Amino acid sequence: CNLKLDDIIDNGNRLTLYIKGKRGKYRSIVLHTKPSMILRIWVNLRFIQQASVGDSPVFIRLRGGNFEGLSVEIINKILKKYAERVGIKSSDAFVHKLRATFASDYYDSGDDNCPRCGHKIKHVDLLKVALKLGHSDPKTAIHYIEISERFLKEPPIPAKKWNYLYQEIWGEGLRAWKRFIKDPKEGVDGQEV
């Protein structure tokens, strides 16, 4: 809502937005090519329609013959209007929900390997999500993430890894138990009781 024309840097290909967050902290967001192209067109129109200066809001509305920046309330009204048109409950459409949806989708979009065992993991590192949201502490980002059904349906340990663990841990436990049955004086771990 508070994005100003000065907050947009155009390097010719992609746009970089400098977003002012809470407590005056800034973070940068690089837009992909298509959103950059669309925003570039909008910014050029803004300069044509109004002799805009750098500290003018990027997104405006006409009110009483004057241009003014969009407030959170106005953006929420716009979101609710279009949400209802596409079948989303208006109570589920608000600006902050977009942020949480982004965090959840980004977290869920990963395709990485576990640094310890190497098996595939299907989420983005929480630190990366926190950085994208502009949080210095990853614990804060957890509140934005709704774990998807896809993630919940997957077993936490892949079948191949589970079979290995089963053979190593359960197999060793079974062998220790058999030793204990034969000689109860010897503990399960091979130490004398």
PyMOL commands that place a pseudoatom at each C-alpha (Angstrom):
pseudoatom trace, name=CA, resn=CYS, resi=1, chain=A, elem=C, hetatm=0, pos=[0.000, 0.000, 0.000]
pseudoatom trace, name=CA, resn=ASN, resi=2, chain=A, elem=C, hetatm=0, pos=[2.839, 2.382, 0.827]
pseudoatom trace, name=CA, resn=LEU, resi=3, chain=A, elem=C, hetatm=0, pos=[4.915, 1.601, -2.262]
pseudoatom trace, name=CA, resn=LYS, resi=4, chain=A, elem=C, hetatm=0, pos=[6.222, 4.855, -3.786]
pseudoatom trace, name=CA, resn=LEU, resi=5, chain=A, elem=C, hetatm=0, pos=[7.569, 5.424, -7.288]
pseudoatom trace, name=CA, resn=ASP, resi=6, chain=A, elem=C, hetatm=0, pos=[11.016, 6.006, -5.756]
pseudoatom trace, name=CA, resn=ASP, resi=7, chain=A, elem=C, hetatm=0, pos=[10.873, 2.476, -4.284]
pseudoatom trace, name=CA, resn=ILE, resi=8, chain=A, elem=C, hetatm=0, pos=[11.057, 0.888, -7.760]
pseudoatom trace, name=CA, resn=ILE, resi=9, chain=A, elem=C, hetatm=0, pos=[14.437, 0.334, -9.404]
pseudoatom trace, name=CA, resn=ASP, resi=10, chain=A, elem=C, hetatm=0, pos=[14.406, -0.608, -13.087]
pseudoatom trace, name=CA, resn=ASN, resi=11, chain=A, elem=C, hetatm=0, pos=[17.519, -2.392, -14.337]
pseudoatom trace, name=CA, resn=GLY, resi=12, chain=A, elem=C, hetatm=0, pos=[16.051, -2.825, -17.804]
pseudoatom trace, name=CA, resn=ASN, resi=13, chain=A, elem=C, hetatm=0, pos=[14.948, -6.429, -17.372]
pseudoatom trace, name=CA, resn=ARG, resi=14, chain=A, elem=C, hetatm=0, pos=[13.464, -6.987, -13.949]
pseudoatom trace, name=CA, resn=LEU, resi=15, chain=A, elem=C, hetatm=0, pos=[12.210, -4.495, -11.420]
pseudoatom trace, name=CA, resn=THR, resi=16, chain=A, elem=C, hetatm=0, pos=[13.408, -4.408, -7.843]
pseudoatom trace, name=CA, resn=LEU, resi=17, chain=A, elem=C, hetatm=0, pos=[11.023, -3.118, -5.187]
pseudoatom trace, name=CA, resn=TYR, resi=18, chain=A, elem=C, hetatm=0, pos=[12.333, -1.676, -1.933]
pseudoatom trace, name=CA, resn=ILE, resi=19, chain=A, elem=C, hetatm=0, pos=[9.654, -2.329, 0.650]
pseudoatom trace, name=CA, resn=LYS, resi=20, chain=A, elem=C, hetatm=0, pos=[9.590, -0.468, 3.940]
pseudoatom trace, name=CA, resn=GLY, resi=21, chain=A, elem=C, hetatm=0, pos=[8.459, -2.821, 6.676]
pseudoatom trace, name=CA, resn=LYS, resi=22, chain=A, elem=C, hetatm=0, pos=[7.816, -2.506, 10.379]
pseudoatom trace, name=CA, resn=ARG, resi=23, chain=A, elem=C, hetatm=0, pos=[10.162, -0.359, 12.415]
pseudoatom trace, name=CA, resn=GLY, resi=24, chain=A, elem=C, hetatm=0, pos=[11.458, 1.257, 9.203]
pseudoatom trace, name=CA, resn=LYS, resi=25, chain=A, elem=C, hetatm=0, pos=[13.375, -1.798, 7.981]
pseudoatom trace, name=CA, resn=TYR, resi=26, chain=A, elem=C, hetatm=0, pos=[13.747, -2.123, 4.207]
pseudoatom trace, name=CA, resn=ARG, resi=27, chain=A, elem=C, hetatm=0, pos=[13.939, -5.285, 2.138]
pseudoatom trace, name=CA, resn=SER, resi=28, chain=A, elem=C, hetatm=0, pos=[14.223, -5.767, -1.578]
pseudoatom trace, name=CA, resn=ILE, resi=29, chain=A, elem=C, hetatm=0, pos=[12.044, -7.929, -3.789]
pseudoatom trace, name=CA, resn=VAL, resi=30, chain=A, elem=C, hetatm=0, pos=[13.023, -8.753, -7.354]
pseudoatom trace, name=CA, resn=LEU, resi=31, chain=A, elem=C, hetatm=0, pos=[10.034, -9.295, -9.627]
pseudoatom trace, name=CA, resn=HIS, resi=32, chain=A, elem=C, hetatm=0, pos=[10.003, -11.858, -12.410]
pseudoatom trace, name=CA, resn=THR, resi=33, chain=A, elem=C, hetatm=0, pos=[9.997, -10.651, -16.021]
pseudoatom trace, name=CA, resn=LYS, resi=34, chain=A, elem=C, hetatm=0, pos=[6.216, -10.601, -16.673]
pseudoatom trace, name=CA, resn=PRO, resi=35, chain=A, elem=C, hetatm=0, pos=[5.212, -8.801, -13.453]
pseudoatom trace, name=CA, resn=SER, resi=36, chain=A, elem=C, hetatm=0, pos=[8.097, -6.380, -14.097]
pseudoatom trace, name=CA, resn=MET, resi=37, chain=A, elem=C, hetatm=0, pos=[6.754, -5.656, -17.575]
pseudoatom trace, name=CA, resn=ILE, resi=38, chain=A, elem=C, hetatm=0, pos=[3.206, -5.042, -16.289]
pseudoatom trace, name=CA, resn=LEU, resi=39, chain=A, elem=C, hetatm=0, pos=[4.344, -2.821, -13.416]
pseudoatom trace, name=CA, resn=ARG, resi=40, chain=A, elem=C, hetatm=0, pos=[6.658, -0.902, -15.781]
pseudoatom trace, name=CA, resn=ILE, resi=41, chain=A, elem=C, hetatm=0, pos=[3.664, -0.149, -18.042]
pseudoatom trace, name=CA, resn=TRP, resi=42, chain=A, elem=C, hetatm=0, pos=[1.617, 0.981, -15.036]
pseudoatom trace, name=CA, resn=VAL, resi=43, chain=A, elem=C, hetatm=0, pos=[4.403, 3.254, -13.767]
pseudoatom trace, name=CA, resn=ASN, resi=44, chain=A, elem=C, hetatm=0, pos=[4.766, 4.831, -17.220]
pseudoatom trace, name=CA, resn=LEU, resi=45, chain=A, elem=C, hetatm=0, pos=[0.993, 5.436, -17.310]
pseudoatom trace, name=CA, resn=ARG, resi=46, chain=A, elem=C, hetatm=0, pos=[1.215, 7.005, -13.870]
pseudoatom trace, name=CA, resn=PHE, resi=47, chain=A, elem=C, hetatm=0, pos=[3.793, 9.506, -15.112]
pseudoatom trace, name=CA, resn=ILE, resi=48, chain=A, elem=C, hetatm=0, pos=[1.593, 10.350, -18.112]
pseudoatom trace, name=CA, resn=GLN, resi=49, chain=A, elem=C, hetatm=0, pos=[-1.694, 10.684, -16.225]
pseudoatom trace, name=CA, resn=GLN, resi=50, chain=A, elem=C, hetatm=0, pos=[-0.276, 12.792, -13.428]
pseudoatom trace, name=CA, resn=ALA, resi=51, chain=A, elem=C, hetatm=0, pos=[2.924, 14.749, -13.224]
pseudoatom trace, name=CA, resn=SER, resi=52, chain=A, elem=C, hetatm=0, pos=[4.070, 12.237, -10.618]
pseudoatom trace, name=CA, resn=VAL, resi=53, chain=A, elem=C, hetatm=0, pos=[7.075, 12.811, -8.460]
pseudoatom trace, name=CA, resn=GLY, resi=54, chain=A, elem=C, hetatm=0, pos=[9.207, 10.089, -6.903]
pseudoatom trace, name=CA, resn=ASP, resi=55, chain=A, elem=C, hetatm=0, pos=[7.432, 10.068, -3.551]
pseudoatom trace, name=CA, resn=SER, resi=56, chain=A, elem=C, hetatm=0, pos=[3.998, 9.581, -5.179]
pseudoatom trace, name=CA, resn=PRO, resi=57, chain=A, elem=C, hetatm=0, pos=[2.194, 6.304, -4.444]
pseudoatom trace, name=CA, resn=VAL, resi=58, chain=A, elem=C, hetatm=0, pos=[2.400, 3.656, -7.153]
pseudoatom trace, name=CA, resn=PHE, resi=59, chain=A, elem=C, hetatm=0, pos=[-1.206, 2.505, -6.747]
pseudoatom trace, name=CA, resn=ILE, resi=60, chain=A, elem=C, hetatm=0, pos=[-3.792, 5.280, -6.654]
pseudoatom trace, name=CA, resn=ARG, resi=61, chain=A, elem=C, hetatm=0, pos=[-7.479, 6.067, -6.904]
pseudoatom trace, name=CA, resn=LEU, resi=62, chain=A, elem=C, hetatm=0, pos=[-9.334, 9.171, -7.940]
pseudoatom trace, name=CA, resn=ARG, resi=63, chain=A, elem=C, hetatm=0, pos=[-11.225, 10.748, -5.071]
pseudoatom trace, name=CA, resn=GLY, resi=64, chain=A, elem=C, hetatm=0, pos=[-12.906, 14.125, -5.250]
pseudoatom trace, name=CA, resn=GLY, resi=65, chain=A, elem=C, hetatm=0, pos=[-10.868, 15.095, -8.308]
pseudoatom trace, name=CA, resn=ASN, resi=66, chain=A, elem=C, hetatm=0, pos=[-7.594, 14.260, -6.574]
pseudoatom trace, name=CA, resn=PHE, resi=67, chain=A, elem=C, hetatm=0, pos=[-5.367, 11.217, -6.820]
pseudoatom trace, name=CA, resn=GLU, resi=68, chain=A, elem=C, hetatm=0, pos=[-4.529, 9.471, -3.553]
pseudoatom trace, name=CA, resn=GLY, resi=69, chain=A, elem=C, hetatm=0, pos=[-2.771, 6.285, -2.552]
pseudoatom trace, name=CA, resn=LEU, resi=70, chain=A, elem=C, hetatm=0, pos=[-4.779, 3.155, -1.882]
pseudoatom trace, name=CA, resn=SER, resi=71, chain=A, elem=C, hetatm=0, pos=[-5.320, 2.306, 1.764]
pseudoatom trace, name=CA, resn=VAL, resi=72, chain=A, elem=C, hetatm=0, pos=[-5.365, -1.210, 3.193]
pseudoatom trace, name=CA, resn=GLU, resi=73, chain=A, elem=C, hetatm=0, pos=[-9.131, -0.880, 3.623]
pseudoatom trace, name=CA, resn=ILE, resi=74, chain=A, elem=C, hetatm=0, pos=[-9.641, -0.032, -0.053]
pseudoatom trace, name=CA, resn=ILE, resi=75, chain=A, elem=C, hetatm=0, pos=[-7.400, -2.896, -1.189]
pseudoatom trace, name=CA, resn=ASN, resi=76, chain=A, elem=C, hetatm=0, pos=[-9.315, -5.280, 1.092]
pseudoatom trace, name=CA, resn=LYS, resi=77, chain=A, elem=C, hetatm=0, pos=[-12.598, -4.124, -0.514]
pseudoatom trace, name=CA, resn=ILE, resi=78, chain=A, elem=C, hetatm=0, pos=[-11.159, -4.763, -3.983]
pseudoatom trace, name=CA, resn=LEU, resi=79, chain=A, elem=C, hetatm=0, pos=[-9.918, -8.219, -2.927]
pseudoatom trace, name=CA, resn=LYS, resi=80, chain=A, elem=C, hetatm=0, pos=[-13.298, -9.151, -1.444]
pseudoatom trace, name=CA, resn=LYS, resi=81, chain=A, elem=C, hetatm=0, pos=[-15.119, -7.990, -4.591]
pseudoatom trace, name=CA, resn=TYR, resi=82, chain=A, elem=C, hetatm=0, pos=[-13.019, -10.157, -6.915]
pseudoatom trace, name=CA, resn=ALA, resi=83, chain=A, elem=C, hetatm=0, pos=[-12.852, -13.078, -4.478]
pseudoatom trace, name=CA, resn=GLU, resi=84, chain=A, elem=C, hetatm=0, pos=[-16.647, -13.331, -4.481]
pseudoatom trace, name=CA, resn=ARG, resi=85, chain=A, elem=C, hetatm=0, pos=[-16.664, -13.270, -8.288]
pseudoatom trace, name=CA, resn=VAL, resi=86, chain=A, elem=C, hetatm=0, pos=[-14.422, -16.350, -8.441]
pseudoatom trace, name=CA, resn=GLY, resi=87, chain=A, elem=C, hetatm=0, pos=[-16.176, -18.222, -5.633]
pseudoatom trace, name=CA, resn=ILE, resi=88, chain=A, elem=C, hetatm=0, pos=[-13.912, -17.467, -2.669]
pseudoatom trace, name=CA, resn=LYS, resi=89, chain=A, elem=C, hetatm=0, pos=[-15.618, -16.453, 0.567]
pseudoatom trace, name=CA, resn=SER, resi=90, chain=A, elem=C, hetatm=0, pos=[-15.086, -12.733, 1.088]
pseudoatom trace, name=CA, resn=SER, resi=91, chain=A, elem=C, hetatm=0, pos=[-14.159, -13.451, 4.719]
pseudoatom trace, name=CA, resn=ASP, resi=92, chain=A, elem=C, hetatm=0, pos=[-11.101, -15.336, 3.393]
pseudoatom trace, name=CA, resn=ALA, resi=93, chain=A, elem=C, hetatm=0, pos=[-9.925, -12.451, 1.206]
pseudoatom trace, name=CA, resn=PHE, resi=94, chain=A, elem=C, hetatm=0, pos=[-7.797, -9.781, 2.829]
pseudoatom trace, name=CA, resn=VAL, resi=95, chain=A, elem=C, hetatm=0, pos=[-4.330, -8.340, 2.304]
pseudoatom trace, name=CA, resn=HIS, resi=96, chain=A, elem=C, hetatm=0, pos=[-2.616, -10.210, 5.129]
pseudoatom trace, name=CA, resn=LYS, resi=97, chain=A, elem=C, hetatm=0, pos=[-4.051, -13.522, 3.883]
pseudoatom trace, name=CA, resn=LEU, resi=98, chain=A, elem=C, hetatm=0, pos=[-2.127, -12.964, 0.622]
pseudoatom trace, name=CA, resn=ARG, resi=99, chain=A, elem=C, hetatm=0, pos=[1.070, -12.765, 2.653]
pseudoatom trace, name=CA, resn=ALA, resi=100, chain=A, elem=C, hetatm=0, pos=[0.275, -15.997, 4.498]
pseudoatom trace, name=CA, resn=THR, resi=101, chain=A, elem=C, hetatm=0, pos=[-0.693, -17.715, 1.238]
pseudoatom trace, name=CA, resn=PHE, resi=102, chain=A, elem=C, hetatm=0, pos=[2.586, -16.653, -0.328]
pseudoatom trace, name=CA, resn=ALA, resi=103, chain=A, elem=C, hetatm=0, pos=[4.543, -17.973, 2.687]
pseudoatom trace, name=CA, resn=SER, resi=104, chain=A, elem=C, hetatm=0, pos=[2.721, -21.319, 2.625]
pseudoatom trace, name=CA, resn=ASP, resi=105, chain=A, elem=C, hetatm=0, pos=[3.032, -21.754, -1.132]
pseudoatom trace, name=CA, resn=TYR, resi=106, chain=A, elem=C, hetatm=0, pos=[6.686, -20.774, -1.122]
pseudoatom trace, name=CA, resn=TYR, resi=107, chain=A, elem=C, hetatm=0, pos=[7.456, -23.134, 1.772]
pseudoatom trace, name=CA, resn=ASP, resi=108, chain=A, elem=C, hetatm=0, pos=[5.585, -25.909, -0.034]
pseudoatom trace, name=CA, resn=SER, resi=109, chain=A, elem=C, hetatm=0, pos=[7.330, -25.346, -3.373]
pseudoatom trace, name=CA, resn=GLY, resi=110, chain=A, elem=C, hetatm=0, pos=[10.710, -26.728, -2.416]
pseudoatom trace, name=CA, resn=ASP, resi=111, chain=A, elem=C, hetatm=0, pos=[12.590, -29.560, -3.955]
pseudoatom trace, name=CA, resn=ASP, resi=112, chain=A, elem=C, hetatm=0, pos=[15.769, -30.007, -1.980]
pseudoatom trace, name=CA, resn=ASN, resi=113, chain=A, elem=C, hetatm=0, pos=[17.878, -32.698, -0.341]
pseudoatom trace, name=CA, resn=CYS, resi=114, chain=A, elem=C, hetatm=0, pos=[18.356, -33.202, 3.372]
pseudoatom trace, name=CA, resn=PRO, resi=115, chain=A, elem=C, hetatm=0, pos=[21.900, -32.062, 4.238]
pseudoatom trace, name=CA, resn=ARG, resi=116, chain=A, elem=C, hetatm=0, pos=[22.354, -34.997, 6.652]
pseudoatom trace, name=CA, resn=CYS, resi=117, chain=A, elem=C, hetatm=0, pos=[20.935, -38.048, 4.917]
pseudoatom trace, name=CA, resn=GLY, resi=118, chain=A, elem=C, hetatm=0, pos=[20.425, -36.792, 1.355]
pseudoatom trace, name=CA, resn=HIS, resi=119, chain=A, elem=C, hetatm=0, pos=[16.773, -37.849, 0.939]
pseudoatom trace, name=CA, resn=LYS, resi=120, chain=A, elem=C, hetatm=0, pos=[14.417, -35.547, -0.958]
pseudoatom trace, name=CA, resn=ILE, resi=121, chain=A, elem=C, hetatm=0, pos=[12.513, -32.970, 1.051]
pseudoatom trace, name=CA, resn=LYS, resi=122, chain=A, elem=C, hetatm=0, pos=[9.548, -31.162, -0.394]
pseudoatom trace, name=CA, resn=HIS, resi=123, chain=A, elem=C, hetatm=0, pos=[9.761, -27.785, 1.300]
pseudoatom trace, name=CA, resn=VAL, resi=124, chain=A, elem=C, hetatm=0, pos=[11.845, -24.645, 1.187]
pseudoatom trace, name=CA, resn=ASP, resi=125, chain=A, elem=C, hetatm=0, pos=[14.103, -23.947, 4.146]
pseudoatom trace, name=CA, resn=LEU, resi=126, chain=A, elem=C, hetatm=0, pos=[12.254, -21.876, 6.753]
pseudoatom trace, name=CA, resn=LEU, resi=127, chain=A, elem=C, hetatm=0, pos=[15.093, -19.337, 6.811]
pseudoatom trace, name=CA, resn=LYS, resi=128, chain=A, elem=C, hetatm=0, pos=[14.481, -18.614, 3.101]
pseudoatom trace, name=CA, resn=VAL, resi=129, chain=A, elem=C, hetatm=0, pos=[10.772, -18.087, 3.782]
pseudoatom trace, name=CA, resn=ALA, resi=130, chain=A, elem=C, hetatm=0, pos=[11.586, -15.739, 6.660]
pseudoatom trace, name=CA, resn=LEU, resi=131, chain=A, elem=C, hetatm=0, pos=[13.945, -13.717, 4.468]
pseudoatom trace, name=CA, resn=LYS, resi=132, chain=A, elem=C, hetatm=0, pos=[11.322, -13.417, 1.711]
pseudoatom trace, name=CA, resn=LEU, resi=133, chain=A, elem=C, hetatm=0, pos=[8.814, -12.162, 4.293]
pseudoatom trace, name=CA, resn=GLY, resi=134, chain=A, elem=C, hetatm=0, pos=[11.347, -9.713, 5.694]
pseudoatom trace, name=CA, resn=HIS, resi=135, chain=A, elem=C, hetatm=0, pos=[11.677, -11.407, 9.084]
pseudoatom trace, name=CA, resn=SER, resi=136, chain=A, elem=C, hetatm=0, pos=[15.020, -11.620, 10.842]
pseudoatom trace, name=CA, resn=ASP, resi=137, chain=A, elem=C, hetatm=0, pos=[13.856, -14.569, 12.972]
pseudoatom trace, name=CA, resn=PRO, resi=138, chain=A, elem=C, hetatm=0, pos=[12.587, -17.731, 11.199]
pseudoatom trace, name=CA, resn=LYS, resi=139, chain=A, elem=C, hetatm=0, pos=[10.344, -18.467, 14.203]
pseudoatom trace, name=CA, resn=THR, resi=140, chain=A, elem=C, hetatm=0, pos=[8.173, -15.514, 13.143]
pseudoatom trace, name=CA, resn=ALA, resi=141, chain=A, elem=C, hetatm=0, pos=[7.654, -17.004, 9.674]
pseudoatom trace, name=CA, resn=ILE, resi=142, chain=A, elem=C, hetatm=0, pos=[6.202, -20.207, 11.154]
pseudoatom trace, name=CA, resn=HIS, resi=143, chain=A, elem=C, hetatm=0, pos=[3.003, -18.316, 12.029]
pseudoatom trace, name=CA, resn=TYR, resi=144, chain=A, elem=C, hetatm=0, pos=[2.396, -17.594, 8.333]
pseudoatom trace, name=CA, resn=ILE, resi=145, chain=A, elem=C, hetatm=0, pos=[2.784, -21.140, 7.091]
pseudoatom trace, name=CA, resn=GLU, resi=146, chain=A, elem=C, hetatm=0, pos=[-0.165, -23.467, 6.767]
pseudoatom trace, name=CA, resn=ILE, resi=147, chain=A, elem=C, hetatm=0, pos=[1.122, -26.954, 6.109]
pseudoatom trace, name=CA, resn=SER, resi=148, chain=A, elem=C, hetatm=0, pos=[-0.520, -28.268, 2.965]
pseudoatom trace, name=CA, resn=GLU, resi=149, chain=A, elem=C, hetatm=0, pos=[-2.457, -31.502, 2.661]
pseudoatom trace, name=CA, resn=ARG, resi=150, chain=A, elem=C, hetatm=0, pos=[0.154, -32.741, 0.172]
pseudoatom trace, name=CA, resn=PHE, resi=151, chain=A, elem=C, hetatm=0, pos=[2.859, -32.356, 2.778]
pseudoatom trace, name=CA, resn=LEU, resi=152, chain=A, elem=C, hetatm=0, pos=[0.802, -33.962, 5.556]
pseudoatom trace, name=CA, resn=LYS, resi=153, chain=A, elem=C, hetatm=0, pos=[-0.028, -37.018, 3.436]
pseudoatom trace, name=CA, resn=GLU, resi=154, chain=A, elem=C, hetatm=0, pos=[3.617, -37.797, 2.728]
pseudoatom trace, name=CA, resn=PRO, resi=155, chain=A, elem=C, hetatm=0, pos=[5.389, -40.017, 5.220]
pseudoatom trace, name=CA, resn=PRO, resi=156, chain=A, elem=C, hetatm=0, pos=[8.001, -38.103, 7.207]
pseudoatom trace, name=CA, resn=ILE, resi=157, chain=A, elem=C, hetatm=0, pos=[10.600, -40.742, 6.348]
pseudoatom trace, name=CA, resn=PRO, resi=158, chain=A, elem=C, hetatm=0, pos=[10.693, -42.094, 2.768]
pseudoatom trace, name=CA, resn=ALA, resi=159, chain=A, elem=C, hetatm=0, pos=[10.091, -45.838, 2.387]
pseudoatom trace, name=CA, resn=LYS, resi=160, chain=A, elem=C, hetatm=0, pos=[13.679, -46.589, 1.339]
pseudoatom trace, name=CA, resn=LYS, resi=161, chain=A, elem=C, hetatm=0, pos=[15.073, -44.729, 4.359]
pseudoatom trace, name=CA, resn=TRP, resi=162, chain=A, elem=C, hetatm=0, pos=[12.450, -46.326, 6.633]
pseudoatom trace, name=CA, resn=ASN, resi=163, chain=A, elem=C, hetatm=0, pos=[13.434, -49.828, 5.499]
pseudoatom trace, name=CA, resn=TYR, resi=164, chain=A, elem=C, hetatm=0, pos=[17.087, -49.032, 6.213]
pseudoatom trace, name=CA, resn=LEU, resi=165, chain=A, elem=C, hetatm=0, pos=[16.255, -47.651, 9.671]
pseudoatom trace, name=CA, resn=TYR, resi=166, chain=A, elem=C, hetatm=0, pos=[13.975, -50.592, 10.388]
pseudoatom trace, name=CA, resn=GLN, resi=167, chain=A, elem=C, hetatm=0, pos=[16.716, -53.098, 9.553]
pseudoatom trace, name=CA, resn=GLU, resi=168, chain=A, elem=C, hetatm=0, pos=[19.408, -51.199, 11.446]
pseudoatom trace, name=CA, resn=ILE, resi=169, chain=A, elem=C, hetatm=0, pos=[17.499, -50.159, 14.564]
pseudoatom trace, name=CA, resn=TRP, resi=170, chain=A, elem=C, hetatm=0, pos=[14.817, -52.822, 14.879]
pseudoatom trace, name=CA, resn=GLY, resi=171, chain=A, elem=C, hetatm=0, pos=[17.145, -55.567, 13.720]
pseudoatom trace, name=CA, resn=GLU, resi=172, chain=A, elem=C, hetatm=0, pos=[19.800, -54.594, 16.268]
pseudoatom trace, name=CA, resn=GLY, resi=173, chain=A, elem=C, hetatm=0, pos=[17.117, -54.287, 18.963]
pseudoatom trace, name=CA, resn=LEU, resi=174, chain=A, elem=C, hetatm=0, pos=[15.798, -57.738, 18.114]
pseudoatom trace, name=CA, resn=ARG, resi=175, chain=A, elem=C, hetatm=0, pos=[19.289, -59.234, 18.258]
pseudoatom trace, name=CA, resn=ALA, resi=176, chain=A, elem=C, hetatm=0, pos=[19.907, -57.555, 21.624]
pseudoatom trace, name=CA, resn=TRP, resi=177, chain=A, elem=C, hetatm=0, pos=[16.568, -58.837, 22.941]
pseudoatom trace, name=CA, resn=LYS, resi=178, chain=A, elem=C, hetatm=0, pos=[17.437, -62.396, 21.884]
pseudoatom trace, name=CA, resn=ARG, resi=179, chain=A, elem=C, hetatm=0, pos=[20.794, -62.086, 23.690]
pseudoatom trace, name=CA, resn=PHE, resi=180, chain=A, elem=C, hetatm=0, pos=[18.929, -60.843, 26.792]
pseudoatom trace, name=CA, resn=ILE, resi=181, chain=A, elem=C, hetatm=0, pos=[16.488, -63.783, 26.668]
pseudoatom trace, name=CA, resn=LYS, resi=182, chain=A, elem=C, hetatm=0, pos=[19.416, -66.229, 26.532]
pseudoatom trace, name=CA, resn=ASP, resi=183, chain=A, elem=C, hetatm=0, pos=[21.309, -64.527, 29.342]
pseudoatom trace, name=CA, resn=PRO, resi=184, chain=A, elem=C, hetatm=0, pos=[19.252, -62.064, 31.492]
pseudoatom trace, name=CA, resn=LYS, resi=185, chain=A, elem=C, hetatm=0, pos=[22.385, -61.041, 33.408]
pseudoatom trace, name=CA, resn=GLU, resi=186, chain=A, elem=C, hetatm=0, pos=[23.636, -59.410, 30.242]
pseudoatom trace, name=CA, resn=GLY, resi=187, chain=A, elem=C, hetatm=0, pos=[21.666, -56.195, 29.554]
pseudoatom trace, name=CA, resn=VAL, resi=188, chain=A, elem=C, hetatm=0, pos=[20.024, -55.408, 26.248]
pseudoatom trace, name=CA, resn=ASP, resi=189, chain=A, elem=C, hetatm=0, pos=[22.936, -53.169, 25.325]
pseudoatom trace, name=CA, resn=GLY, resi=190, chain=A, elem=C, hetatm=0, pos=[25.520, -55.844, 26.136]
pseudoatom trace, name=CA, resn=GLN, resi=191, chain=A, elem=C, hetatm=0, pos=[26.360, -54.372, 29.553]
pseudoatom trace, name=CA, resn=GLU, resi=192, chain=A, elem=C, hetatm=0, pos=[26.007, -56.515, 32.642]
pseudoatom trace, name=CA, resn=VAL, resi=193, chain=A, elem=C, hetatm=0, pos=[22.830, -55.810, 34.667]
for i in range(1, 193): cmd.bond("trace and resi %d" % i, "trace and resi %d" % (i + 1))
show_as sticks, trace
zoom trace
